[in-house]
Amino acid sequence: MNREQQFELSRRRLLGAGAALGGLALAGCASTPAGPSIGRVVIVGGGFGGATAARYLKMWGGNVDVTLVERNAGFVSCPISNLVLGGHKKMADITRDYDGLRKLGVKVLQGEVTAVDAAGKKVRLAGGGELPYDRLIVSPGVDFMNDAVGGLQPALDSGRILHSWKAGPQTVALRAQLEAMPDGGVFAMAIPKVPYRCPPGPYERACMVASYFKVAKPRAKVLVLDANPEVQSKKALFEKAFKDHYAGILEYRPNNELKEVSGTSGQMVAKLEFDDVKADVLNVIPPQRAGDIARSAGLVNMNNRWVGVNWQTMESTAVPGIHVLGDATFSAPAMPKSGHMANQHAKVAAAAIIELLQGRPASATPVVMNTCYSFVTARDVIHVASVHQYDATEKTFKPVAGSGGVSAGANQIEGRYALSWAENIWGDMLAV
Ligand SMILES: Cc1cc2nc3c(=O)[nH]c(=O)nc-3n(C[C@H](O)[C@H](O)[C@H](O)COP(=O)(O)OP(=O)(O)OC[C@H]3O[C@@H](n4cnc5c(N)ncnc54)[C@H](O)[C@@H]3O)c2cc1C
């Protein structure tokens, strides 16, 4: 092997390891030297998956031509948004811009991708323009199956009911509903059956709203209507938090699937299988599926809801040349739909695309990891962590035995870690 071949091999090993390590060790040391473009990558969606992919394609690929299309002007984080509902953080704390990516040379376009022409290798924009690509990344997050609950669509359209499961204007509006709610009123939240984005998110939300009521509206109640038979993440820790901090305020009801909603603002009714629940504020987290563009692009091929991918490259198993990240994917066993995991998917895809654009195979042994922190009070936090290794025989990621785990108990040190985690992952994805 000559020196050039040896250098190339080391660079590719580094890229593979970078995906495995979450890329943290590689900033600045493995970028491809500037030169002619090795290809054009268009990315749909500037959330956890899409923004991370844009950054790492630039950082690891150097001369990849990257265009990111995002419908919103800036990034608003779902992680930490429950603290805004609790009154412990402001929208400005969870909002960032895309200037860091622009400085890296990513072309960031605010707009909507309305169609994908996989045969012609181009996407269509709402304004009528087209963007050609060599490889396409689609990271659209989730959209909602509102038809699954009678009366939900008109209630959401009128703003009487909010999901607040995409951070932004709905977060602000739900906080306003909570502030307007009378002391002695009821806040009810409906959780859909799994899989949904962020398994611990609803239980964190219940704690954050209860923490607000405890101080500001001590006679108000939080009623958690869970379609699932039990708490879906960090069960014992959440149950302890419900008991230790919110006894008499928060009531958890498993096996309570929402069937229908009715009522007017301030007097909503949630119809369950056996009874009706009246609520001053009704927050419905609807059942979810891959974002609309994944569906219209013909990428949805699992349970009519999610996108199957080749986990070594994140390339769709339905449409070649399109890589799908994050919540939209059909999750591997025990893999959560989380921002952290979307960030990891993006690094696997970025490393793979850089290789594929140059006619080389992707890393055969990717490893990804996840940590989800949840606030149970304004300061006390619990976490769950896991590591997932690609299994060549089963062609999927599998949890690594003995890795990860959960907190021994809620504590304030993890409260500081959680806020640092958020700042670090926003920095990692947005180069801020
Ligand atoms: C309340 C709550 C709390 C959470 N807490 C945590 C947490 O603590 N830790 C954690 O890891 N995860 C958490 N999550 C989950 C996390 O937010 C998601 O898993 C993550 O956002 C998924 O990333 P993604 O790239 O798949 O989608 P997103 O981050 O949602 O990004 C999708 C982007 O695509 C854009 N888009 C979609 N379609 C188009 C189109 N056609 N054209 C242009 N743009 C488009 C959207 O505007 C959006 O910006 C939480 C979620 C919620 C709701």
The ligand as an SDF file (V2000), in Angstrom:
LIG
                    3D

 53 58  0  0  0  0  0  0  0  0999 V2000
  -41.9390   18.3460   24.4720 C   0  0  0  0  0  0  0  0  0  0  0  0
  -40.7820   17.6020   23.8640 C   0  0  0  0  0  0  0  0  0  0  0  0
  -39.6220   17.4130   24.6080 C   0  0  0  0  0  0  0  0  0  0  0  0
  -38.5550   16.7290   24.0550 C   0  0  0  0  0  0  0  0  0  0  0  0
  -37.4170   16.5630   24.8060 N   0  0  0  0  0  0  0  0  0  0  0  0
  -36.3660   15.9020   24.2820 C   0  0  0  0  0  0  0  0  0  0  0  0
  -35.1580   15.7570   25.0380 C   0  0  0  0  0  0  0  0  0  0  0  0
  -35.0640   16.2040   26.1780 O   0  0  0  0  0  0  0  0  0  0  0  0
  -34.1240   15.1140   24.4510 N   0  0  0  0  0  0  0  0  0  0  0  0
  -34.1830   14.6310   23.1800 C   0  0  0  0  0  0  0  0  0  0  0  0
  -33.1890   14.0720   22.7040 O   0  0  0  0  0  0  0  0  0  0  0  0
  -35.3130   14.7420   22.4440 N   0  0  0  0  0  0  0  0  0  0  0  0
  -36.4030   15.3670   22.9580 C   0  0  0  0  0  0  0  0  0  0  0  0
  -37.5400   15.5220   22.2110 N   0  0  0  0  0  0  0  0  0  0  0  0
  -37.6400   14.8650   20.8900 C   0  0  0  0  0  0  0  0  0  0  0  0
  -36.9910   15.6780   19.7760 C   0  0  0  0  0  0  0  0  0  0  0  0
  -37.5200   16.9850   19.7190 O   0  0  0  0  0  0  0  0  0  0  0  0
  -37.2170   14.9980   18.4250 C   0  0  0  0  0  0  0  0  0  0  0  0
  -36.9200   13.6310   18.5470 O   0  0  0  0  0  0  0  0  0  0  0  0
  -36.3210   15.6180   17.3600 C   0  0  0  0  0  0  0  0  0  0  0  0
  -36.7650   16.9550   17.1370 O   0  0  0  0  0  0  0  0  0  0  0  0
  -36.3150   14.8230   16.0710 C   0  0  0  0  0  0  0  0  0  0  0  0
  -35.4700   15.4230   15.1240 O   0  0  0  0  0  0  0  0  0  0  0  0
  -35.8700   15.3760   13.5780 P   0  0  0  0  0  0  0  0  0  0  0  0
  -34.7490   15.9750   12.8060 O   0  0  0  0  0  0  0  0  0  0  0  0
  -36.3760   14.0330   13.2320 O   0  0  0  0  0  0  0  0  0  0  0  0
  -37.1630   16.3340   13.5060 O   0  0  0  0  0  0  0  0  0  0  0  0
  -37.2920   17.8670   13.9000 P   0  0  0  0  0  0  0  0  0  0  0  0
  -36.2750   18.2740   14.8920 O   0  0  0  0  0  0  0  0  0  0  0  0
  -38.7350   18.0850   14.2220 O   0  0  0  0  0  0  0  0  0  0  0  0
  -36.9510   18.6420   12.5530 O   0  0  0  0  0  0  0  0  0  0  0  0
  -37.7820   18.5570   11.4320 C   0  0  0  0  0  0  0  0  0  0  0  0
  -37.6860   19.8950   10.6850 C   0  0  0  0  0  0  0  0  0  0  0  0
  -38.1150   19.7150    9.3420 O   0  0  0  0  0  0  0  0  0  0  0  0
  -38.8520   20.8520    8.9340 C   0  0  0  0  0  0  0  0  0  0  0  0
  -39.6470   20.4050    7.8020 N   0  0  0  0  0  0  0  0  0  0  0  0
  -40.5080   19.3460    7.7530 C   0  0  0  0  0  0  0  0  0  0  0  0
  -41.0050   19.1970    6.5200 N   0  0  0  0  0  0  0  0  0  0  0  0
  -40.4540   20.1720    5.7550 C   0  0  0  0  0  0  0  0  0  0  0  0
  -40.5830   20.5210    4.3910 C   0  0  0  0  0  0  0  0  0  0  0  0
  -41.3970   19.8280    3.5650 N   0  0  0  0  0  0  0  0  0  0  0  0
  -39.8790   21.5800    3.9320 N   0  0  0  0  0  0  0  0  0  0  0  0
  -39.0720   22.2990    4.7700 C   0  0  0  0  0  0  0  0  0  0  0  0
  -38.9110   22.0040    6.0720 N   0  0  0  0  0  0  0  0  0  0  0  0
  -39.5960   20.9450    6.5600 C   0  0  0  0  0  0  0  0  0  0  0  0
  -39.6200   21.2460   10.1940 C   0  0  0  0  0  0  0  0  0  0  0  0
  -40.0180   22.5940   10.1520 O   0  0  0  0  0  0  0  0  0  0  0  0
  -38.5960   20.9550   11.2950 C   0  0  0  0  0  0  0  0  0  0  0  0
  -37.8190   22.1000   11.5980 O   0  0  0  0  0  0  0  0  0  0  0  0
  -38.6300   16.2210   22.7290 C   0  0  0  0  0  0  0  0  0  0  0  0
  -39.7980   16.4160   21.9780 C   0  0  0  0  0  0  0  0  0  0  0  0
  -40.8700   17.1010   22.5480 C   0  0  0  0  0  0  0  0  0  0  0  0
  -42.1050   17.3160   21.7250 C   0  0  0  0  0  0  0  0  0  0  0  0
  1  2  1  0
  2  3  1  0
  2 52  2  0
  3  4  2  0
  4  5  1  0
  4 50  1  0
  5  6  2  0
  6  7  1  0
  6 13  1  0
  7  8  2  0
  7  9  1  0
  9 10  1  0
 10 11  2  0
 10 12  1  0
 12 13  2  0
 13 14  1  0
 14 15  1  0
 14 50  1  0
 15 16  1  0
 16 17  1  0
 16 18  1  0
 18 19  1  0
 18 20  1  0
 20 21  1  0
 20 22  1  0
 22 23  1  0
 23 24  1  0
 24 25  2  0
 24 26  1  0
 24 27  1  0
 27 28  1  0
 28 29  2  0
 28 30  1  0
 28 31  1  0
 31 32  1  0
 32 33  1  0
 33 34  1  0
 33 48  1  0
 34 35  1  0
 35 36  1  0
 35 46  1  0
 36 37  1  0
 36 45  1  0
 37 38  2  0
 38 39  1  0
 39 40  1  0
 39 45  2  0
 40 41  1  0
 40 42  2  0
 42 43  1  0
 43 44  2  0
 44 45  1  0
 46 47  1  0
 46 48  1  0
 48 49  1  0
 50 51  2  0
 51 52  1  0
 52 53  1  0
M  END
$$$$
